Amino acid sequence: MKIRKSKSLTQSQPRAYEEPEHLTNPAIASLPRTFIYLNKSAYGFFDGFAKLAQSSKDWRYYEMATAHDAMVIEPQKLAELLIKMASEPS
């Protein structure tokens, strides 16, 4: 599969991981939490988060055998997973 570079893809900013998010709408607490682990990532950065999500009763956990940019590498499989997730009860 040939992967095309997109001008719209940019690197994540480090501050995105440093600044806490404050969610104030109480309805947020009722939304399901979902973690999609892209298990072919060369970074290993998300491995610990995946283990936490997988072992938690509060998170729905899914895995895809692809690298971190699933929307570029496996868009069809990612779309199928998202549709499946949307149809499942939370």
BELGIVEN-V503702 format. One record per pair of residues at least 12 apart in sequence whose C-alpha atoms are under 7 Angstrom apart, sorted by sequence separation. I is the first residue (numbers start at 1). J is the second residue. D is the distance in whole Angstrom. If there is no record, write none. Layout:
BEGIN
I_J_D + I_J_D
END
This chain:
BEGIN
37_50_6 + 35_53_6 + 35_59_7 + 39_63_7 + 33_58_7 + 34_59_5 + 35_60_6 + 36_61_6 + 37_62_6 + 38_63_6 + 39_64_6 + 40_65_6 + 33_59_5 + 34_60_5 + 35_61_5 + 36_62_5 + 37_63_5 + 38_64_5 + 39_65_5 + 40_66_5 + 41_67_4 + 33_60_6 + 34_61_6 + 35_62_6 + 36_63_5 + 37_64_6 + 38_65_6 + 39_66_6 + 40_67_5 + 41_68_5 + 38_66_5 + 39_67_7 + 38_67_6 + 38_68_6 + 32_90_6 + 3_73_7
END
